């Protein structure tokens, strides 16, 4: 595997791990009956997008391409 392929693979793994962690946090919040406002959710998505160097729309499209539905999350 080339060096570039290794970097891309690691970046993909890191993103997947981050999405899994976010999903686990959301599941725990649901279990504890924690409710977030629309503004809080929007800010969270914006933050995730920024950490991935994307706009919010790009991030939502990326999530969709990975099989995740932002409305469900």
WOWODA-V862606 format. One record per residue. N is the residue number from 1. RES is the residue in one letter. SS is DSSP state (A for helix, B for strand, O for the rest). PHI is phi in degrees with one decimal (NA if undefined). NEAR is the number of other C-alpha atoms within 8 Angstrom. Layout:
BEGIN
N:RES:SS:PHI:NEAR ; N:RES:SS:PHI:NEAR
END
This chain:
BEGIN
1:X:O:NA:4 ; 2:X:O:-72.5:5 ; 3:X:A:-59.4:6 ; 4:X:A:-62.6:6 ; 5:X:A:-60.8:8 ; 6:X:A:-64.2:9 ; 7:X:A:-64.5:8 ; 8:X:A:-63.1:8 ; 9:X:A:-62.5:8 ; 10:X:A:-65.2:8 ; 11:X:A:-63.4:8 ; 12:X:A:-64.4:8 ; 13:X:A:-63.0:8 ; 14:X:A:-62.6:8 ; 15:X:A:-64.2:8 ; 16:X:A:-61.8:8 ; 17:X:A:-60.5:8 ; 18:X:A:-63.6:8 ; 19:X:A:-64.4:8 ; 20:X:A:-63.9:8 ; 21:X:A:-61.3:8 ; 22:X:A:-62.8:8 ; 23:X:A:-63.1:9 ; 24:X:A:-63.9:8 ; 25:X:A:-63.1:8 ; 26:X:A:-65.4:9 ; 27:X:A:-62.3:8 ; 28:X:A:-66.5:8 ; 29:X:A:-61.7:10 ; 30:X:A:-63.8:9 ; 31:X:A:-59.3:7 ; 32:X:O:-89.4:6 ; 33:X:O:62.2:6 ; 34:X:O:-86.7:7 ; 35:X:O:-117.8:6 ; 36:X:O:-103.7:6 ; 37:X:O:-73.4:6 ; 38:X:A:-59.0:6 ; 39:X:A:-62.6:6 ; 40:X:A:-64.7:8 ; 41:X:A:-66.2:9 ; 42:X:A:-58.8:8 ; 43:X:A:-64.3:8 ; 44:X:A:-64.4:8 ; 45:X:A:-64.1:9 ; 46:X:A:-62.3:10 ; 47:X:A:-62.9:8 ; 48:X:A:-63.2:9 ; 49:X:A:-62.0:13 ; 50:X:A:-61.7:10 ; 51:X:A:-65.0:7 ; 52:X:O:-100.7:7 ; 53:X:O:54.6:6 ; 54:X:O:-134.1:10 ; 55:X:O:-76.8:9 ; 56:X:A:-59.7:10 ; 57:X:A:-62.8:7 ; 58:X:A:-62.1:9 ; 59:X:A:-64.9:12 ; 60:X:A:-62.7:9 ; 61:X:A:-65.5:8 ; 62:X:A:-62.4:8 ; 63:X:A:-58.8:11 ; 64:X:A:-61.1:10 ; 65:X:A:-66.3:7 ; 66:X:O:-93.4:6 ; 67:X:O:92.2:6 ; 68:X:O:-98.0:8 ; 69:X:O:-107.8:8 ; 70:X:O:-58.7:8 ; 71:X:O:-68.0:4 ; 72:X:O:-78.3:4 ; 73:X:O:-67.0:7
END
